[in-house]
Amino acid sequence: MIQSNTITKELDVFAIRKQFPALNRQVKGQPLVYFDNAATTQKPQVVIDALVDYYTNYNANVHRGIHTLAEEATAAFEASRDAAQRFINASSREEIIFTRGTTEGINLVAYSWGRKNINAGDEIIITEMEHHSNIVPWQMLCEEKGAVLKVIPQQDGELLLDEYKKLLSSKTKLVSVVHVSNALGTVNPVSAIIQLAHQAGALVMVDGAQSTVHLDIDVQAMDCDFFAFSSHKVYGPTGIGVLYGKKHLLEAMPPFQGGGEMIKEVTLEKTTFNDLPYKFEAGTPNIGDAVVLKAALDFVTRIGKEKVRNHEIELLAYATEQLVQLPGVRIIGTAATKVSVVSFVIDKIHPQDIGILLDNRGIAVRTGHHCAQPLMHCFGIPGTIRASFAMYNTKEEVDQLIVGLQKAIKMLL
Ligand code: C6P
């Protein structure tokens, strides 16, 4: 059951839409209907302006120069770190590592923490609904170390917690779990998962790629050990993301990459490493996009996550109601608690054909396996059609999707 809410009235979607220039464009002669928000959101004007402002006015390298531009760039870069700390309620700014995105955050933990702490016979637990970026790094680590990867099964898009409890043992060293499934929209019960893992003596990494934009994230309340997200799914630029880690864990971890910035002192014989968070930020970082991340996070905070969530859930309920009435449509992933992602298949029709026909009407959805091939395998399908809604989407756009699907089904069957 999807919980709907009528609080949408509080969100001025029309005013919000005006802040996203991309929504004004036409695709194939039709106004764009952008329902691929789980892949990446469109960017508001404040984010675009912040990027232009950075490159126009204070582009400089950070933490190196003493000239005015370098100091301005450094201040803005570090202010963005503070904004990220507030956004996920980390207890200190040293716990916020800038990365390229969620993928790099998970890989950083696998390389640094994993290679130090995982030994032959140890076990790492993931779930059946992981994105490839939360499978492959652990497979690589397990292969290298002779460790074992265990998997929590799911049914109809819900993790089976009783099965999870059976997998936990003193051999479990890490549980790495997706907070919100990108392919199904399921919100996983991460607090319960974390509590159980900690009781077994294991750490927990949470993949927050899809949750950070929709849910209120409080890493302290959640008590996760690591949390990763990507800016581009939170209305920010691509190429920048955040890895959160508990300070004492990050302090004990070896650097991920070596180079400038992550050092205190280098001689030809030996290097001493920098303090957190810089120990994990080798080389010139992606300064412009990091600076702009603050503009995106402030934008989301200003609009209000709860209002947006209620609007999106209303769209999800409305879309789901309409979709199930279409001939041959089957919703994939019917968990009780979901964010605004609806995945579906249509009998005897390939998802890609639907994607192409919808694009001809200006409607952008994602089709395929959504980088979650093992999950698709569980459902016995090669892929789905996925519509994912954001703050700027409307019921009228959902109606257009439904009309587009009706026409496509008629044409293809
Ligand atoms: N999912 C989607 O269309 P990056 O690429 O590093 O920003 O994020 C990777 C990632 C990790 N975990 C989850 C749950 C994700 O959804 C994603 C990205 C996009 O679903 C692109 S594949």
Boltz pocket constraint, residues with backbone or C-beta under 6 A from the ligand:
constraints:
  - pocket:
      binder: B
      contacts: [[A, 38], [A, 39], [A, 40], [A, 100], [A, 101], [A, 102], [A, 103], [A, 104], [A, 131], [A, 133], [A, 134], [A, 178], [A, 180], [A, 181], [A, 182], [A, 183], [A, 207], [A, 209], [A, 210], [A, 230], [A, 366], [A, 370], [A, 371]]
      max_distance: 6.0
